[in-house]
Amino acid sequence: MSNEKRVQQAVDAFMNGKSCSQAVFCVYGPALGIAEEAALRISGAFGGGMGNLSEACGAATGAFMAIGAKGLPKEETYKLVQAFAKEFQAKYGSLHCTNLLGFDLSTENGREGRKNSGLGHEYCAQYVQGAAEILEKLLFSEATK
């Protein structure tokens, strides 16, 4: 499957109701040997900044799961996670859901604010796309094969 196709599949999965973490991991998990159904279950608790705790971005945690699924030694895995985090933070300014969205999803007011603004969904689609693009570069580019 082409790099662009996987990126678009992740965005489409998010736009069709998957959480941010599921959208990333349900595309990249299978590409790395994790069945889609298992990938959806595994990543299901991480959306909304880890179960609507508004902590680490779900798109990023979905990417971290994909990096782990690559099956590399721990130190190599950590280096890839750090490279992902550095690039994601450079692009979006944070890995923290509240900082990325401007709403604290751990509160009723924050969830309502995101829902009413309409921006949360738009922003999260961008973060899913960005996470997928970074994964493509780190895990699937010719330089990393």
Secondary structure, 3 states (H helix, E strand, C coil): CCHHHHHHHHHHHHHCCCCHHHHHHHHHHHHCCCCHHHHHHHHCCCHHHHCCCCCECHHHHHHHHHHHHCCCCHHHHHHHHHHHHHHHHHHHCCCEHHHHHCCCCCCHHHHHHHHHHCHHHHHHHHHHHHHHHHHHHHHHCHHHC
